[in-house]
Amino acid sequence: MDRLRAVGRWLFSRENMFALLLTIIILLVIILTADASPQWIYQGF
């Protein structure tokens, strides 16, 4: 049981939480802006 607790403490450390949060935010930004076509590409046509 101590080993499981140690793994949980390592898995949910502050550093890992910040990394996970940053990854989720980046993924959300990519997903939410993917459907918006970039108009500036087509300006010259």
C-alpha distance matrix in Angstrom:
0.0 3.8 5.4 5.2 6.3 8.7 10.0 10.6 12.4 14.4 15.2 16.6 18.2 21.8 23.4 21.8 22.7 26.2 26.5 25.3 27.7 30.5 30.1 30.2 33.3 35.1 34.4 35.8 38.8 39.6 39.2 41.3 44.0 44.3 46.8 49.1 51.6 52.6 56.3 57.2 57.0 59.8 62.0 64.4 65.0
3.8 0.0 3.8 5.4 5.1 6.2 8.7 9.8 10.4 12.3 14.1 15.3 16.3 19.8 21.4 20.2 21.4 24.7 25.2 24.5 26.9 29.5 29.4 29.9 32.7 34.4 34.2 35.7 38.5 39.3 39.4 41.4 43.9 44.4 47.0 49.1 51.6 52.3 56.0 56.6 56.6 59.5 61.6 63.9 64.8
5.4 3.8 0.0 3.8 5.4 5.1 6.2 8.6 9.8 10.6 12.1 14.2 15.3 19.0 20.0 18.5 20.1 23.4 23.3 22.7 25.5 27.8 27.3 28.1 31.1 32.5 32.1 33.9 36.7 37.2 37.3 39.6 42.0 42.2 45.0 47.2 49.4 50.2 53.8 54.5 54.2 57.1 59.4 61.5 62.3
5.2 5.4 3.8 0.0 3.8 5.4 5.1 6.1 8.6 9.9 10.3 12.1 14.1 17.8 18.9 17.0 18.1 21.7 21.6 20.5 23.1 25.7 25.1 25.5 28.6 30.2 29.6 31.2 34.1 34.7 34.6 36.7 39.3 39.5 42.2 44.4 46.8 47.7 51.4 52.2 52.0 54.8 57.1 59.4 60.1
6.3 5.1 5.4 3.8 0.0 3.8 5.5 5.0 6.1 8.6 9.7 10.5 12.0 15.5 17.2 15.9 16.6 20.1 20.7 19.8 22.0 24.8 24.7 25.0 27.8 29.7 29.5 30.8 33.6 34.6 34.6 36.5 39.1 39.7 42.3 44.3 46.9 47.6 51.2 52.0 52.0 54.9 57.0 59.4 60.2
8.7 6.2 5.1 5.4 3.8 0.0 3.8 5.4 5.1 6.2 8.5 10.0 10.5 14.2 15.3 14.3 15.8 19.0 19.3 19.0 21.5 23.8 23.8 24.7 27.4 28.9 29.0 30.7 33.2 34.1 34.5 36.5 38.8 39.3 42.2 44.1 46.4 47.0 50.6 51.1 51.0 54.1 56.1 58.4 59.4
10.0 8.7 6.2 5.1 5.5 3.8 0.0 3.8 5.4 5.1 5.9 8.5 9.9 13.7 14.3 12.4 14.2 17.4 17.1 16.5 19.4 21.6 21.1 22.0 25.0 26.3 26.1 27.9 30.6 31.2 31.5 33.7 36.0 36.3 39.2 41.2 43.4 44.1 47.7 48.3 48.1 51.1 53.2 55.4 56.3
10.6 9.8 8.6 6.1 5.0 5.4 3.8 0.0 3.8 5.4 5.0 6.0 8.3 11.9 13.3 11.3 12.1 15.7 15.9 14.8 17.2 19.9 19.7 20.1 23.0 24.7 24.5 25.9 28.7 29.6 29.7 31.7 34.2 34.7 37.4 39.4 41.9 42.6 46.2 47.0 47.0 49.9 52.0 54.4 55.2
12.4 10.4 9.8 8.6 6.1 5.1 5.4 3.8 0.0 3.8 5.5 5.4 5.9 9.5 11.2 10.3 11.2 14.4 15.2 14.9 17.0 19.5 19.9 20.6 23.0 24.8 25.2 26.6 29.0 30.2 30.7 32.4 34.8 35.6 38.5 40.1 42.6 43.1 46.6 47.1 47.3 50.3 52.2 54.6 55.7
14.4 12.3 10.6 9.9 8.6 6.2 5.1 5.4 3.8 0.0 3.8 5.6 5.3 9.0 9.4 8.2 10.3 13.2 13.2 13.4 16.0 17.9 18.1 19.4 21.9 23.2 23.7 25.5 27.7 28.6 29.4 31.4 33.4 34.1 37.1 38.8 41.0 41.3 44.9 45.2 45.2 48.4 50.2 52.5 53.7
15.2 14.1 12.1 10.3 9.7 8.5 5.9 5.0 5.5 3.8 0.0 3.8 5.7 9.1 9.3 6.7 8.4 11.7 11.3 10.6 13.5 15.7 15.4 16.3 19.2 20.5 20.5 22.3 24.8 25.6 26.1 28.2 30.4 30.9 33.8 35.6 37.9 38.5 42.1 42.6 42.6 45.6 47.6 49.9 50.9
16.6 15.3 14.2 12.1 10.5 10.0 8.5 6.0 5.4 5.6 3.8 0.0 3.8 6.5 8.1 6.1 6.1 9.7 10.5 9.7 11.6 14.3 14.8 15.2 17.7 19.6 20.0 21.2 23.6 25.0 25.4 27.1 29.4 30.3 33.2 34.8 37.3 37.8 41.3 41.9 42.2 45.2 47.0 49.5 50.6
18.2 16.3 15.3 14.1 12.0 10.5 9.9 8.3 5.9 5.3 5.7 3.8 0.0 3.8 5.5 5.4 6.2 8.8 10.0 10.6 12.2 14.3 15.4 16.5 18.4 20.1 21.1 22.5 24.5 25.9 26.9 28.4 30.4 31.5 34.6 35.8 38.2 38.3 41.8 42.1 42.5 45.6 47.2 49.7 51.0
21.8 19.8 19.0 17.8 15.5 14.2 13.7 11.9 9.5 9.0 9.1 6.5 3.8 0.0 3.8 5.5 5.1 6.3 8.7 9.9 10.5 12.3 14.3 15.4 16.5 18.4 20.0 21.1 22.6 24.5 25.7 26.8 28.6 30.2 33.2 34.1 36.5 36.4 39.7 39.9 40.6 43.7 45.1 47.6 49.2
23.4 21.4 20.0 18.9 17.2 15.3 14.3 13.3 11.2 9.4 9.3 8.1 5.5 3.8 0.0 3.8 5.4 5.3 6.3 8.7 10.0 10.7 12.4 14.4 15.5 16.7 18.5 20.2 21.4 22.8 24.5 25.9 27.3 28.6 31.9 32.7 34.9 34.6 38.0 37.9 38.4 41.7 43.1 45.4 47.0
21.8 20.2 18.5 17.0 15.9 14.3 12.4 11.3 10.3 8.2 6.7 6.1 5.4 5.5 3.8 0.0 3.8 5.4 5.0 6.0 8.5 9.8 10.5 12.2 14.2 15.3 16.4 18.2 20.0 21.1 22.3 24.1 25.8 26.8 30.0 31.2 33.4 33.5 37.0 37.2 37.4 40.6 42.3 44.6 45.9
22.7 21.4 20.1 18.1 16.6 15.8 14.2 12.1 11.2 10.3 8.4 6.1 6.2 5.1 5.4 3.8 0.0 3.8 5.4 5.1 6.0 8.5 9.8 10.5 12.2 14.2 15.3 16.4 18.3 20.0 20.9 22.2 24.2 25.6 28.5 29.7 32.2 32.4 35.8 36.3 36.8 39.8 41.4 44.0 45.3
26.2 24.7 23.4 21.7 20.1 19.0 17.4 15.7 14.4 13.2 11.7 9.7 8.8 6.3 5.3 5.4 3.8 0.0 3.8 5.5 5.1 6.1 8.6 9.9 10.5 12.2 14.2 15.3 16.5 18.4 19.9 21.0 22.5 24.1 27.2 28.0 30.4 30.2 33.5 33.7 34.4 37.5 38.9 41.4 42.9
26.5 25.2 23.3 21.6 20.7 19.3 17.1 15.9 15.2 13.2 11.3 10.5 10.0 8.7 6.3 5.0 5.4 3.8 0.0 3.8 5.5 5.2 6.2 8.7 10.0 10.6 12.3 14.3 15.5 16.6 18.3 20.0 21.3 22.4 25.7 26.7 28.8 28.6 32.1 32.2 32.5 35.7 37.3 39.7 41.1
25.3 24.5 22.7 20.5 19.8 19.0 16.5 14.8 14.9 13.4 10.6 9.7 10.6 9.9 8.7 6.0 5.1 5.5 3.8 0.0 3.8 5.5 5.1 6.2 8.6 10.0 10.6 12.3 14.3 15.4 16.4 18.2 20.0 21.0 24.0 25.4 27.8 28.1 31.7 32.3 32.5 35.5 37.3 39.8 40.9
27.7 26.9 25.5 23.1 22.0 21.5 19.4 17.2 17.0 16.0 13.5 11.6 12.2 10.5 10.0 8.5 6.0 5.1 5.5 3.8 0.0 3.8 5.4 5.2 6.2 8.7 9.9 10.6 12.4 14.3 15.3 16.3 18.3 19.9 22.7 23.8 26.4 26.6 30.0 30.7 31.3 34.2 35.8 38.5 39.7
30.5 29.5 27.8 25.7 24.8 23.8 21.6 19.9 19.5 17.9 15.7 14.3 14.3 12.3 10.7 9.8 8.5 6.1 5.2 5.5 3.8 0.0 3.8 5.5 5.1 6.2 8.6 9.9 10.6 12.4 14.2 15.4 16.6 18.1 21.3 22.0 24.3 24.2 27.5 27.8 28.4 31.5 33.0 35.6 36.9
30.1 29.4 27.3 25.1 24.7 23.8 21.1 19.7 19.9 18.1 15.4 14.8 15.4 14.3 12.4 10.5 9.8 8.6 6.2 5.1 5.4 3.8 0.0 3.8 5.5 5.2 6.1 8.6 10.0 10.6 12.2 14.2 15.5 16.3 19.6 20.9 23.0 23.2 26.8 27.3 27.4 30.4 32.3 34.7 35.8
30.2 29.9 28.1 25.5 25.0 24.7 22.0 20.1 20.6 19.4 16.3 15.2 16.5 15.4 14.4 12.2 10.5 9.9 8.7 6.2 5.2 5.5 3.8 0.0 3.8 5.5 5.1 6.1 8.6 9.9 10.4 12.0 14.2 15.2 18.1 19.5 22.1 22.8 26.3 27.3 27.6 30.3 32.2 34.9 35.8
33.3 32.7 31.1 28.6 27.8 27.4 25.0 23.0 23.0 21.9 19.2 17.7 18.4 16.5 15.5 14.2 12.2 10.5 10.0 8.6 6.2 5.1 5.5 3.8 0.0 3.8 5.5 5.1 6.2 8.7 9.9 10.5 12.2 14.1 16.9 17.6 20.3 20.6 23.9 24.8 25.5 28.2 29.8 32.7 33.8
35.1 34.4 32.5 30.2 29.7 28.9 26.3 24.7 24.8 23.2 20.5 19.6 20.1 18.4 16.7 15.3 14.2 12.2 10.6 10.0 8.7 6.2 5.2 5.5 3.8 0.0 3.8 5.5 5.1 6.2 8.6 10.0 10.7 12.0 15.4 16.1 18.2 18.3 21.8 22.3 22.7 25.6 27.4 30.0 31.1
34.4 34.2 32.1 29.6 29.5 29.0 26.1 24.5 25.2 23.7 20.5 20.0 21.1 20.0 18.5 16.4 15.3 14.2 12.3 10.6 9.9 8.6 6.1 5.1 5.5 3.8 0.0 3.8 5.5 5.1 6.1 8.5 10.0 10.4 13.6 15.2 17.4 18.2 21.8 22.9 22.9 25.5 27.7 30.3 30.9
35.8 35.7 33.9 31.2 30.8 30.7 27.9 25.9 26.6 25.5 22.3 21.2 22.5 21.1 20.2 18.2 16.4 15.3 14.3 12.3 10.6 9.9 8.6 6.1 5.1 5.5 3.8 0.0 3.8 5.4 5.1 5.9 8.4 9.8 12.3 13.6 16.5 17.6 20.9 22.4 22.9 25.2 27.1 30.1 30.7
38.8 38.5 36.7 34.1 33.6 33.2 30.6 28.7 29.0 27.7 24.8 23.6 24.5 22.6 21.4 20.0 18.3 16.5 15.5 14.3 12.4 10.6 10.0 8.6 6.2 5.1 5.5 3.8 0.0 3.8 5.5 5.3 6.0 8.3 11.1 11.5 14.1 14.6 17.9 19.0 19.8 22.3 24.0 26.9 27.8
39.6 39.3 37.2 34.7 34.6 34.1 31.2 29.6 30.2 28.6 25.6 25.0 25.9 24.5 22.8 21.1 20.0 18.4 16.6 15.4 14.3 12.4 10.6 9.9 8.7 6.2 5.1 5.4 3.8 0.0 3.8 5.6 5.4 5.8 9.3 10.4 12.4 13.1 16.7 17.9 17.9 20.5 22.6 25.3 25.9
39.2 39.4 37.3 34.6 34.6 34.5 31.5 29.7 30.7 29.4 26.1 25.4 26.9 25.7 24.5 22.3 20.9 19.9 18.3 16.4 15.3 14.2 12.2 10.4 9.9 8.6 6.1 5.1 5.5 3.8 0.0 3.8 5.6 5.3 7.7 9.9 12.5 14.2 17.6 19.5 19.5 21.4 23.9 26.6 26.8
41.3 41.4 39.6 36.7 36.5 36.5 33.7 31.7 32.4 31.4 28.2 27.1 28.4 26.8 25.9 24.1 22.2 21.0 20.0 18.2 16.3 15.4 14.2 12.0 10.5 10.0 8.5 5.9 5.3 5.6 3.8 0.0 3.8 5.7 6.9 8.1 11.4 13.2 16.1 18.3 18.9 20.6 22.6 25.8 26.0
44.0 43.9 42.0 39.3 39.1 38.8 36.0 34.2 34.8 33.4 30.4 29.4 30.4 28.6 27.3 25.8 24.2 22.5 21.3 20.0 18.3 16.6 15.5 14.2 12.2 10.7 10.0 8.4 6.0 5.4 5.6 3.8 0.0 3.8 5.6 5.5 8.3 9.5 12.6 14.6 15.2 17.1 19.0 22.1 22.6
44.3 44.4 42.2 39.5 39.7 39.3 36.3 34.7 35.6 34.1 30.9 30.3 31.5 30.2 28.6 26.8 25.6 24.1 22.4 21.0 19.9 18.1 16.3 15.2 14.1 12.0 10.4 9.8 8.3 5.8 5.3 5.7 3.8 0.0 3.8 5.6 7.3 9.3 12.7 14.8 14.5 16.2 18.8 21.5 21.5
46.8 47.0 45.0 42.2 42.3 42.2 39.2 37.4 38.5 37.1 33.8 33.2 34.6 33.2 31.9 30.0 28.5 27.2 25.7 24.0 22.7 21.3 19.6 18.1 16.9 15.4 13.6 12.3 11.1 9.3 7.7 6.9 5.6 3.8 0.0 3.8 6.0 9.2 11.8 14.7 14.6 15.4 18.1 20.9 20.4
49.1 49.1 47.2 44.4 44.3 44.1 41.2 39.4 40.1 38.8 35.6 34.8 35.8 34.1 32.7 31.2 29.7 28.0 26.7 25.4 23.8 22.0 20.9 19.5 17.6 16.1 15.2 13.6 11.5 10.4 9.9 8.1 5.5 5.6 3.8 0.0 3.8 6.3 8.6 11.6 12.2 13.0 15.1 18.3 18.2
51.6 51.6 49.4 46.8 46.9 46.4 43.4 41.9 42.6 41.0 37.9 37.3 38.2 36.5 34.9 33.4 32.2 30.4 28.8 27.8 26.4 24.3 23.0 22.1 20.3 18.2 17.4 16.5 14.1 12.4 12.5 11.4 8.3 7.3 6.0 3.8 0.0 3.8 6.0 9.0 8.8 9.5 12.0 15.0 14.7
52.6 52.3 50.2 47.7 47.6 47.0 44.1 42.6 43.1 41.3 38.5 37.8 38.3 36.4 34.6 33.5 32.4 30.2 28.6 28.1 26.6 24.2 23.2 22.8 20.6 18.3 18.2 17.6 14.6 13.1 14.2 13.2 9.5 9.3 9.2 6.3 3.8 0.0 3.8 5.6 6.0 7.7 9.7 12.6 13.3
56.3 56.0 53.8 51.4 51.2 50.6 47.7 46.2 46.6 44.9 42.1 41.3 41.8 39.7 38.0 37.0 35.8 33.5 32.1 31.7 30.0 27.5 26.8 26.3 23.9 21.8 21.8 20.9 17.9 16.7 17.6 16.1 12.6 12.7 11.8 8.6 6.0 3.8 0.0 3.8 5.4 5.6 6.6 10.1 10.7
57.2 56.6 54.5 52.2 52.0 51.1 48.3 47.0 47.1 45.2 42.6 41.9 42.1 39.9 37.9 37.2 36.3 33.7 32.2 32.3 30.7 27.8 27.3 27.3 24.8 22.3 22.9 22.4 19.0 17.9 19.5 18.3 14.6 14.8 14.7 11.6 9.0 5.6 3.8 0.0 3.8 5.5 5.2 8.3 10.2
57.0 56.6 54.2 52.0 52.0 51.0 48.1 47.0 47.3 45.2 42.6 42.2 42.5 40.6 38.4 37.4 36.8 34.4 32.5 32.5 31.3 28.4 27.4 27.6 25.5 22.7 22.9 22.9 19.8 17.9 19.5 18.9 15.2 14.5 14.6 12.2 8.8 6.0 5.4 3.8 0.0 3.8 5.7 7.4 8.7
59.8 59.5 57.1 54.8 54.9 54.1 51.1 49.9 50.3 48.4 45.6 45.2 45.6 43.7 41.7 40.6 39.8 37.5 35.7 35.5 34.2 31.5 30.4 30.3 28.2 25.6 25.5 25.2 22.3 20.5 21.4 20.6 17.1 16.2 15.4 13.0 9.5 7.7 5.6 5.5 3.8 0.0 3.8 5.6 5.5
62.0 61.6 59.4 57.1 57.0 56.1 53.2 52.0 52.2 50.2 47.6 47.0 47.2 45.1 43.1 42.3 41.4 38.9 37.3 37.3 35.8 33.0 32.3 32.2 29.8 27.4 27.7 27.1 24.0 22.6 23.9 22.6 19.0 18.8 18.1 15.1 12.0 9.7 6.6 5.2 5.7 3.8 0.0 3.8 5.6
64.4 63.9 61.5 59.4 59.4 58.4 55.4 54.4 54.6 52.5 49.9 49.5 49.7 47.6 45.4 44.6 44.0 41.4 39.7 39.8 38.5 35.6 34.7 34.9 32.7 30.0 30.3 30.1 26.9 25.3 26.6 25.8 22.1 21.5 20.9 18.3 15.0 12.6 10.1 8.3 7.4 5.6 3.8 0.0 3.8
65.0 64.8 62.3 60.1 60.2 59.4 56.3 55.2 55.7 53.7 50.9 50.6 51.0 49.2 47.0 45.9 45.3 42.9 41.1 40.9 39.7 36.9 35.8 35.8 33.8 31.1 30.9 30.7 27.8 25.9 26.8 26.0 22.6 21.5 20.4 18.2 14.7 13.3 10.7 10.2 8.7 5.5 5.6 3.8 0.0
